[in-house]
Amino acid sequence: MMEQVFQRLRPIIRWAVRRPGTVLALALTLSVLGVALAMRLRIDTDFSKLIPKSYPSVQALERLREMVGGESTVDVAIVSPSFEANRRFAEDLIPKALALKGEGYDEPYLGRVEYRRETEFLRKNALYFATDEELDRLEQFLQEKIEEARLKANPFFFELEEEEEAEEDTTVEALQVVYEELIGKEYPISDDSTTLVVRFYPTNSQTNIGYIADLYRDLQRLVDEMQPHRYHPEMQVILAGRLLRQLVEVRAITDDVFSSFGAGVTAVLLLVVLYFTYKSYRARAGRRFDRRVLLAELGRMPVMAVLIGVPLLMSLSWSFGLAYVAFKTLNLMTSTLGLVLFGLGIDYGIHFYARYAEERAEGRDVAEAAEITFLSTGQAITIGALTTAVSLYVLMIADFRGFSEFGFIAGSGILFALVAMLVVMPALLSLAERFRLLNLEAGHAAPVHQVGRGRFPAARGVVLASVAAVVLALLFLPRVSFEWDFGKLEPRYEDYEARQDYVERVYQTHGRRNPAYIVVDDPAEVPAVVAALKERAAKDTLSPTILDVESLQDRFPMTPEAQQAKLARIERIRELLNDPFLRADTSVWMQRLREAAQTRRPISIDEVPDFLKARFTSKTGEIGNFVLIYPSVRLADGRNSMAFAEDVGRVEVNGKVYYAGSTSLVAADMLRLMLKEAPWMVLLTFVAVTLLMWLNFRTPRWTMLALLPLVVGVLWMLLVMELLGMKLNFYNMVVLPAVLGIGNDAGAHLVHRYRERGPGSILQVLRSTGEHVTIASLTTMMGFAGLLLSFHPGLRSIGELAVVGIGTTLLAALVFLPALIQWLEDREKRPAPEPEAAPTTSLSK
């Protein structure tokens, strides 16, 4: 069937050779359009974009961003020996920063600021803003103190052990931590008062990299215009904040991808140019050494780079132009595809050029050599490309966009590379030979690529050793593990961390980090949601993930009934503090408690300090619509993240369902989705490859021979992973389906050529096609190997797994497959044993 298709396509190759200028003009026009579109592509590191928008966690996160703005902050650290100078600069900066608005934006960059606390008001009314749990602990503590004082007043009392005193110290310490967190310092300063941090909250999404870049650029410009040295000669103003990390990460990854691309492309082109030079030399000089021909071919090396590089770069421009039309952005997986597609696409050029050079070496003219190559090797190239493309297109059915977008762009890139190498490259070859930039005319009389027939050595031993390695791989298979710790897959950004060190002099989280938010429609719904979450946390004693649940209503009573209840509790605490047995305690802690218990009337919402209610206020001014849930586990571990999402992601109260929103919950859904779909993607990819091999070879025998190197190579890959301590992870999982599509090419090409040559030709096939597939696989490996230079551990792991996977499938194709074919040939040639006479026994007599 494929042969008939290519016979119908013969006019295309003839047109490409005869009208190369027209072909190149058309290809160049499409390339210019592709580059124009590709230049608009941006890398988006937001994990929430990798799963469907229909997921509740994504919708909850989007709603949270609409109501609150960015989750991350913009921190400005002001450092000098003078606190007064720092304070003056901060108070001059704040109104200007809040008014800062970039060109083309509808609202200012920054929505609110966290700076000064009304500590005097809070010290006098601290208990009014304490939660019921905190008041419970305080009452119990005071009652125990009274009982202890009463016992000590008894002349017959003596202490037997110190355990109760230790418990008391722990309780006091915990209550003091709550007090300090609630009251805090009047200004956000370091312990030595030399660093003051102003914390701004942005109005836009943290995923809009252009917005972040504009914000920090304009904010830095504002700081420079204010001339900090005028406030103090030693003053430094450092822009930091979690929002800056988003910008640093995207820029670093972008630079990383381009540098890896440059290194990978250079290495691949160098290898291919050297190989092409070798093929050109052999075409002209045969097996003899000819110094003149060698020097001429070395001089033509730049032409070789153009012949292979131009069609491939054209196909890349078409691929990324299409990517912009389809997606507008690249994610962390697809950002590496330029390098991957260069390494993959160049394979087809290698096969085409190598066969074309062989045909020219046999004395055929340009048109005839191109046509024969198109009709013969072109079929094998197309089968391999279609197999790889289809195996990648299978990924498009995945909900996980790391798979689906990777599959669409990579699959399309493979087809574009195929078209470029089968049409654009012949046109370039025709032009190069026409203008004598390339000379492949045979300068010898005998064919140069003839290899004598012979046996593949030690075939039986190689097969048995290969099978033993497969058995060992199957035994090790359960030990192949997954890297759950996202922290190990993230790079360190030293400049960002140096800036953040200034912020951490002031802000310390005490474990209360990365909260999830539940947004409700009516503040009256909040208490029921909080109660449901606290009840869930209390019941989960085996694997608790909830550290604390917080709402404005917890700290500030919103209804008259809640206000009176809070005042009554404060009155009971005042009575305990005035107990005769505690009246003599004049410690600092007791004095603070007496001051904190002065509230005797309800406090209105307008009196509540802004910094206390800011966390619970939407961009439109709605107050009290949020519930904050703090995790008790480290969410960088994917298992903890999924467990936390299981506990808080969905809450049902009185028949109404609420969904929590945060980037960590989206990451948990993303990880869960990827782990669910990955085995199916691998299975479906293998099924697609098998069907294509069946359509190509049409017999079980040849289909199995073409597939065996892939199966054996993948199992060897898993064995090597275990031996080297490599793990599967969120990033490199996308490589597994790709390895199936890519790794099958070598076996398919070798079997295809072996069928043409017939039995006894395995050494000839290895000498010609084996050479081609080796160079093709090496270029693919080198393309992925560019990622080994990446500073990003996750991206680097993609290159590591791809190199191992493609390497082991190539090894299986070059060693195991020829040995198996030779062993099967030997068995078929072995004469049938003579039938033995039936032994005579006493029973037969």
ZITA-V602237 format. One line per field, one symbol per residue. ss: DSSP state (H for helix, E for strand, C for the rest). phi: phi as a letter, one per 20 degrees, with the letter a starting at -180 (. if undefined). psi: psi as a letter, one per 20 degrees, with the letter a starting at -180 (. if undefined). Layout:
ss->???
phi->???
psi->???
This chain:
ss->CHHHHHHHCHHHHHHHHHCHHHHHHHHHHHHHHHHHHHCCCEECCCHHHHCCCCCHHHHHHHHHHHHHCCCCEEEEEEECCCHHHHHHHHHHHHHHHHCCCCCCCCCCCEEEEECECCHHHHHHHHHHHCCHHHHHHHHHHHHHHHHHHHHHHCCCCCCCCCHHHHHHHHHHHHHHHHHHHHHCCCECECCCCCEEEEEEEECCCCCCHHHHHHHHHHHHHHHHHHCHHHCCCCCEEEEECHHHHHHHHHHHHHHHHHHHHHHHHHHHHHHHHHHHHHHHHHHHHCCCCCHHHHHHHHHCHHHHHHHHHHHHHHHHHHHHHHHHHHHCEECCCHHHHHHHHHHHHHHHHHHHHHHHHHHHHCCCCHHHHHHHHHHCHHHHHHHHHHHHHHHHHHHHHCCCHHHHHHHHHHHHHHHHHHHHHHHHHHHHHHHHHHCCCCCCCCCCCCCCCCCCCCCCCCHHHHHHHHHHHHHHHHHHHHHCCECCEHHHHCCCCHHHHHHHHHHHCCCCCCCCCCCEEEECCCHHHHHHHHHHHHHHHHHCCCCCCEEEEEEHHHHCCCCHHHHHHHHHHHHHHHHHHCCHHHHCCCCHHHHHHHHHCCCCCCCCHHHCCHHHHHCCECCCCCECCEEEEEECCCCCEHHHHHHHHHHHCEEEECCEEEEEECHHHHHHHHHHHHHHHHHHHHHHHHHHHHHHHHHHHCCHHHHHHHHHHHHHHHHHHHHHHHHHCCCECCCCHHHHHHHHHHHHHHHHHHHHHHHHHCCCCHHHHHHHHHHHHHHHHHHHHHHHHHHHHCCCHHHHHHHHHHHHHHHHHHHHHHHHHHHHHHHHHHHHHCCCCCCCCCCCCHHHC
phi->.fffffffeggffffffecffffffffffffffffgfffefcedefffeecgfffgffffffffffednffeddddedcafdfffffffffffgffffefcffndecgfdebcdcddefffffecgffdefffffgfffffffffffffffffffeebeebdffffffffffffffffffffemefcfcffemeccdddddfedffeefffffffffffffffffflgffeagdfccdeboffffgfffffffffffffffffffffffffffffffffffffedmeeecfffffffffeggffffgeffgffffffffffffffecmcdeffffefgffffffffgffffffffffffffenefgfffffffffdfgffffgffffffffffgfffffffffffffffffffffffffffecffgffffffffemfccdffdbedgddfcffaefflgffffffffffffffffegfefddeeefffddfedfffffffgffffdecelneclfeddddfcgfeggffffffffffffeeecfcdeaccbfffecfedgfffffffffffffffffeggfdfeedfgffffffffdefccfdfffefggffeffddffenfdneccdceeeceffegfffffffffcfccdclnddddecaffffffffffffffegffffffffffffffffffemcfffffffeggfffffffgfffgffemfcfbgeefffgffffffffgffffffgffffengndffffffefgfffffffffffffffgffeffegffffffffffffffffffffedfffffffffffffeffffffefffecffef
psi->ghghghhhjhhghgghhhlhggghgghhghggggggghiiqqpojohiiiqqiiphhghhgggghhhhbqhrropopopriohggggggghhgghhghippqpiqhrqgphrqofpqmhgghhikghhjqrhghhghggggghhgggghghhipijpqphrjghhghggggggghhggghhggaqhqnrrhjjippppoqprirqiinhgggggghghghgggghimhihhphjpqoppbqhhhhggggggghghgggggggggggggggggggghgghgghhhibiqpohggghghhhjghhghghhgghghghghgghghhghgihrqahgihihggghghghhghhggggghghghhhjjqrgggghgggghfhhggggggghgggghhhhihiqhoihgghgggggghhghghggghiggghgggggghhjkipojppkrhqqijppqqrqpqlgghggghghghgghghhigiiprpohohhijqrpnggghgghhhhihgopikinrlqqppprhphiighhggggghgghhhnigmpiogqpqrhhhhophqhghghgghhghghhggghjphiihiokrgghhghhhikipiqqprhhipqghhihhjprhjjppkjqppopqjroihphggghgghhhihpppolippppqpqhhhghghggggghghghhggghghggggghhghghjqhghgghhhghggghgghghghgghikqqqahgihihghhhgggihgggggggghhhghrqjjhhgghhfhhgghggghhhgghghhhihiqiohghhhggghgggghghhgghhhggghggggghghhhipqpqppqqpqprhhi.
